Amino acid sequence: PTHAEALKLVLDTLVDEKLGVIKSVDEIGAVGHRVLHGGDKLSGSVLVTEEVKAIIEECCDLGPLHNPANLKGIVECEKIMSVPQVAVFDTSFHQTMPDYAYMYALPYEYYEKYKIRRYGFHGTSHRYVSERAIAMLGKPASECNVVTCHLGNGASFAAVKNGKCYDTSMGVTPLEGIMMGTRCGNIDSAIIPYLMRKGEVTTADEIDKMMNKKSGMLGVSGKTSDNQEIGKLAAAGDQRAILCEKMYSHQIAKNVGSYIACMGGTDAIVFTGGIGENAGKYRAELCEKLAFMGVKLDEEKNKIRGEEVEISTPDSKIKVFVIPTNEELVIARDTKEIVEGLVK
C-alpha cells in the first residue's frame, strides 16, 4: 500500500463503529510524527512548516531508509487534514552532547562540508526511560546520572549526565555501536577496504547492505536475526548461537562500563526495548560483571517481564531498572504541548 492508502486505513479504523475510539476524523486536533533524523538544525520537537520539511529532506542523505518515508507521511497527512503537524526527532534528545563526544577523528573538513558527526538514535526512547528513572530515583534531574540501554533488533546506549544526554552509541547512522539483529555495530573500518581488495564487496550499496542487512546476529549465527530464536538455538547447543549471546553480553558490559566511567559514576542503569525488557539473562550477566561496583540483583524481580520494575536489591549501590519504553506517549505529549502553545 501507498502512504495515502495506509493513512486512510488508520483513519477508517479510528472511526470504526466497533474498533474506533473517535466518532469523526474532525475530532483529531493535531498529528505527531516520529522522524528519524533532524540533523544538527532541529534539536527538539517542532511544528511542521515548509522550512522544517526542507530540513527533513536535507537529512535524507543521513537517514536514507527512514527520512523519505517520514516526510511522505507528513505530506500525505497535510493533504487529508488541515490540522497542525508536529515532528518528533529520534536524534533531538542527543543534541546536548558536547563536541568532544560527537566529533569523529576524521579530517575536520568532512564535518564542515557534510556534517559528519555523531547524532545518535532511539532518542525518544532514551528520553522517556531516563525521565522515568529520574522520577523513580526521587532526585532532581540535575543531580542524576543514568545509563540507558535500548536493546531490541536495533540497539543503542545513552549516557545521561545530570539529566541530559552526554554520549550515545549510535553515530551518523544507526549502524554504529553494539552488534544488532542484522547490523554489525562497531568494527575495524579497515575491514571494508580489505574486503574490497578481495572482491567480496565492490560498491557502496553492497557495503551498506552487508553491514546493515547481513551482519549482526544474522551474520554470526548464519541462521536468524531474532534474539529469541538465537536463545533457543543456543539452548540446543548451536555453537554460533552461543557465540552470539556471549558477544552480545560482552558488548553490553563494554558500553555500560565505559559510560559509567565517562560520567564519573551512575545512579541507575535502565533496560528497555524488546530484548532489554524481556531477556533477563543479559541483565543478570551485566549485574554480575558490575558486582565490584556494588551492583546487586534481585533474581526474583529479574524474572518479571513487561513491567516497570526495580530489579536491584535495596542495598545495591547502583539502581537497576527495567522500564518499558513509550515513545508514542512522548510524541503525543510533545504534540499536545506545541499545539497548545499555538493557542495561547
C-alpha positions in Angstrom: 0.0 0.0 0.0 1.0 3.6 -0.5 1.3 6.1 2.4 -2.0 7.6 1.4 -3.7 4.2 1.5 -2.2 3.3 4.8 -3.2 6.6 6.3 -6.8 6.1 5.1 -6.8 2.7 6.7 -5.6 4.2 10.0 -8.3 6.9 9.9 -11.0 4.4 9.0 -10.0 2.3 11.9 -10.1 5.2 14.3 -13.7 6.0 13.4 -14.9 2.4 13.0 -18.1 1.6 14.9 -16.6 -1.5 16.7 -12.8 -0.8 16.7 -12.7 3.0 16.7 -12.0 5.5 19.6 -13.5 8.6 18.0 -16.7 9.4 16.1 -15.3 11.6 13.4 -11.9 12.5 11.9 -12.8 16.1 12.7 -12.1 15.3 16.4 -8.3 15.0 15.6 -6.7 18.3 16.6 -3.1 17.6 15.6 -0.9 14.8 14.3 2.5 13.8 15.8 5.1 12.2 13.6 8.2 10.2 14.6 11.0 11.4 12.3 14.4 9.7 12.3 16.9 12.4 11.5 16.8 16.2 12.3 20.5 16.8 11.8 22.0 19.5 14.0 19.5 22.1 13.0 16.5 20.6 14.8 17.3 20.0 18.5 13.8 19.5 19.7 10.2 18.6 18.6 8.8 21.3 16.3 5.7 22.4 14.5 6.0 21.3 10.8 6.5 24.2 8.5 7.8 24.4 4.9 11.3 25.2 6.4 11.1 22.1 8.7 10.1 19.9 5.8 13.1 21.2 3.8 15.4 20.3 6.7 13.9 16.8 6.9 14.6 16.4 3.2 18.1 17.7 3.6 18.7 15.0 6.2 17.6 12.2 3.7 21.3 11.6 2.9 21.9 10.9 6.6 18.8 8.8 7.1 18.0 7.3 3.6 16.0 4.4 4.9 13.7 6.5 7.1 13.6 10.2 6.4 12.0 10.0 2.9 9.2 7.8 4.3 8.8 10.0 7.3 8.4 13.1 5.1 6.0 11.3 2.8 3.8 10.6 5.9 3.7 14.2 6.8 2.9 15.3 3.2 0.0 12.8 3.0 -1.4 13.9 6.3 -1.3 17.5 5.2 -3.4 16.6 2.1 -6.1 14.9 4.1 -6.2 17.0 7.3 -5.8 20.7 7.8 -4.6 20.4 11.4 -1.1 21.2 12.9 1.6 18.5 12.3 4.4 18.1 14.8 7.7 16.3 14.1 9.5 14.5 17.0 13.0 13.5 16.1 14.9 10.4 17.0 18.1 12.5 17.1 17.0 15.5 19.2 17.5 14.1 22.7 21.1 13.6 21.9 21.7 17.2 20.8 23.0 18.1 24.2 26.2 16.1 23.7 29.4 18.1 23.9 31.6 18.4 20.8 34.2 16.1 22.2 31.6 13.3 22.4 30.0 13.8 19.0 33.0 14.6 16.8 34.9 11.9 14.8 38.7 11.9 14.5 38.4 12.4 10.7 39.6 15.4 8.7 37.6 18.3 10.1 36.6 19.4 6.6 34.2 16.5 6.4 32.3 17.8 9.4 32.2 21.3 7.8 31.2 20.0 4.4 28.9 17.1 5.2 28.1 17.5 8.9 29.6 14.1 9.6 29.4 13.7 13.4 27.6 11.5 16.0 23.9 12.1 16.1 22.5 9.1 17.9 19.1 7.5 17.6 16.3 6.0 19.7 16.3 9.4 21.3 12.6 9.4 22.1 13.0 6.1 23.9 16.2 7.2 25.8 14.4 10.4 26.8 11.3 8.6 28.1 13.1 5.9 30.2 15.7 8.3 31.6 12.9 10.7 32.7 11.1 7.7 34.3 14.3 6.5 36.0 15.0 10.0 37.4 11.4 10.1 38.8 12.0 6.7 40.4 15.3 7.9 41.9 13.4 10.8 43.5 16.1 13.4 43.0 16.3 16.5 40.8 17.3 15.6 37.2 20.3 17.9 37.6 21.7 15.6 40.2 21.1 12.3 38.4 23.4 10.2 36.1 21.7 7.3 34.3 22.9 4.8 31.7 20.0 3.8 29.4 20.2 0.5 27.4 17.7 0.3 24.5 18.1 -3.3 23.4 15.9 -4.5 20.5 16.5 -5.6 16.9 18.3 -2.2 16.8 20.2 -1.4 20.0 21.8 1.7 21.5 23.1 3.1 24.8 23.0 6.6 26.2 24.9 8.3 29.0 22.5 10.7 30.6 24.6 13.1 32.8 22.8 15.5 35.1 19.5 14.7 33.3 20.9 15.4 29.8 22.4 13.2 27.1 26.1 13.3 27.4 27.0 10.5 24.9 25.4 7.8 22.9 26.5 4.7 21.0 24.9 5.2 17.5 26.5 7.6 15.2 25.9 9.4 11.9 23.6 6.4 11.2 22.1 3.7 13.4 24.9 1.3 12.3 27.4 2.2 15.0 27.5 0.7 18.4 26.7 -2.8 19.7 26.0 -5.7 17.3 22.3 -5.9 16.5 19.9 -8.2 14.6 21.4 -7.6 11.2 23.8 -4.7 11.8 27.5 -5.2 12.6 27.9 -2.3 15.0 31.5 -1.2 15.7 34.1 -2.9 13.6 37.6 -2.0 12.5 36.8 0.2 9.5 39.9 -1.0 7.6 38.0 -4.3 7.1 36.0 -2.6 4.4 38.9 -1.7 2.0 40.4 -5.2 2.8 37.1 -6.9 1.7 37.0 -4.6 -1.4 40.5 -5.7 -2.4 39.4 -9.3 -2.0 36.5 -8.7 -4.3 33.9 -9.5 -1.6 32.2 -6.1 -2.0 32.7 -3.6 -4.7 30.1 -0.8 -4.5 28.9 1.5 -1.7 25.5 -0.2 -1.9 27.0 -3.6 -1.4 29.0 -2.4 1.6 25.9 -0.8 3.0 23.8 -4.0 2.5 26.5 -6.2 4.0 26.9 -4.2 7.2 23.2 -3.2 7.7 21.4 -6.3 6.5 23.7 -9.3 6.5 25.7 -8.8 9.7 25.0 -8.8 13.5 23.2 -11.8 15.0 22.2 -13.0 11.5 25.8 -12.8 10.2 27.4 -14.6 13.1 24.7 -17.3 13.6 24.2 -17.8 9.9 20.5 -18.6 10.7 18.5 -15.7 12.3 18.5 -12.1 13.4 15.8 -12.8 16.1 17.3 -12.9 19.6 14.6 -15.3 20.9 15.5 -17.7 18.2 19.2 -17.3 19.0 18.3 -18.2 22.6 16.5 -21.4 21.5 19.4 -22.4 19.2 21.9 -21.7 22.0 20.0 -23.8 24.4 20.0 -26.6 21.9 23.8 -26.4 21.7 24.3 -24.4 18.5 27.9 -23.1 18.9 27.4 -20.0 16.7 24.3 -19.0 18.6 26.1 -19.4 21.9 28.9 -17.2 20.4 26.2 -14.6 19.5 25.0 -14.5 23.1 28.5 -14.2 24.5 29.4 -11.4 22.1 26.2 -9.5 22.9 26.6 -9.8 26.6 30.3 -8.7 26.4 29.4 -5.7 24.3 26.6 -4.6 26.7 29.2 -4.6 29.5 31.7 -2.7 27.4 29.2 0.1 26.6 27.7 0.4 30.1 31.1 0.3 31.8 32.5 3.0 29.5 29.6 5.3 30.1 29.8 4.9 33.9 33.5 5.8 33.7 32.8 8.8 31.3 30.2 10.3 33.7 32.3 9.5 36.9 29.6 7.2 38.2 25.9 6.5 37.7 22.9 6.4 39.9 21.0 3.9 37.7 21.1 1.6 34.8 18.0 1.2 32.7 17.0 -1.6 30.4 14.3 -1.1 27.7 13.3 -2.4 24.2 12.2 -5.9 23.3 15.4 -7.6 24.5 16.1 -5.2 27.3 12.6 -5.7 28.8 12.3 -9.5 28.3 15.8 -11.1 28.3 16.7 -11.4 32.0 19.8 -13.4 31.1 21.6 -10.3 29.7 20.6 -8.2 32.7 21.8 -10.8 35.1 25.1 -11.1 33.3 25.7 -7.4 33.4 24.9 -7.1 37.1 27.3 -10.0 37.8 30.1 -8.1 36.0 29.3 -4.9 37.9 29.2 -6.6 41.3 32.6 -5.0 42.1 30.8 -1.6 41.9 28.3 -2.8 44.5 25.5 -3.7 42.0 23.2 -6.4 43.5 20.5 -8.1 41.5 17.2 -9.3 43.0 16.9 -12.6 41.0 13.1 -13.0 41.6 12.4 -9.4 40.4 14.6 -10.1 37.3 12.1 -12.7 36.2 9.3 -10.1 35.9 8.6 -9.4 32.2 6.9 -6.4 30.5 6.5 -4.3 33.7 8.2 -1.2 35.1 10.3 -2.6 38.0 13.5 -2.1 40.0 15.4 -5.3 39.7 18.3 -4.4 42.0 18.2 -5.1 45.8 17.6 -2.3 48.3 21.3 -2.2 49.3 22.6 -2.1 45.7 24.9 0.9 45.2 23.5 1.4 41.7 19.8 1.0 41.0 18.9 -1.2 38.1 15.5 -0.6 36.4 13.5 -2.3 33.7 11.3 0.4 32.1 9.1 -0.5 29.1 9.5 2.4 26.7 6.6 4.5 25.5 7.7 6.6 22.5 4.1 7.2 21.4 3.4 8.9 24.7 6.3 11.2 24.3 5.2 12.1 20.8 1.6 12.7 22.0 2.8 14.9 24.9 5.1 16.9 22.7 2.4 17.4 20.0 -0.1 18.5 22.7 2.4 20.9 24.3 3.4 22.5 20.9 -0.2 22.8 19.7 -1.4 24.3 23.0 1.4 26.8 22.7 0.0 28.0 19.4 -3.4 28.7 21.0 -2.1 30.8 23.9 
